[in-house]
Amino acid sequence: MKKLRANMDRYFDKLDERWRALPLRKQHQYTLYFFVGYLLLTVAVVGKVMYDTSKSGNDMVIEHIENPVLKSKNPARLQDSVSTILKNQIYERK
């Protein structure tokens, strides 16, 4: 793990040296390109979300959550469950 960390540190140091070796105008130009790319990606994602939410039929139904164990008619399933056994083992219940 230390070797991986050292390799990563060396790699990032080399990248930093290469970045600092670039002329200031080139640094500004690259930064501007990355920002414009990020801006376009953000606009595309926001546009897609707006398009998807504006389509009709995308209504969200909010209702209460019901316990699926209580829905079942099988009494054996209600008597014992894996989570109850595990909780009893963890808390040393008998």
C-alpha positions, 0 to 999 in steps of 0.5 A: 500500500505504501508503494502504491501511495509513493507511486501515485505521489511521484505521478502527481508530482510529475503532472504538477511539474509539467503543468507549471512548465506550461506558459501561463497563457496555455494554462488559462486556455486549458482551464477555459476548455475544461470549464466549457466542457464541464458547463456543456455537460452540466447543461446537457444533464439539466436539460435531460432532467427537465425533458424527462420531468416535463413528459406527461405520465411521470407522476410519482405516487406516494403511499405508505410502506406496508410490512411484507411479513404482515401481508403474508398469511403464513404463520410460520414465517411470522414466528421466526426470522433470520434477523431475529435469530441474528439479533438474539445472537448479537445481544445474547438473548435466549 
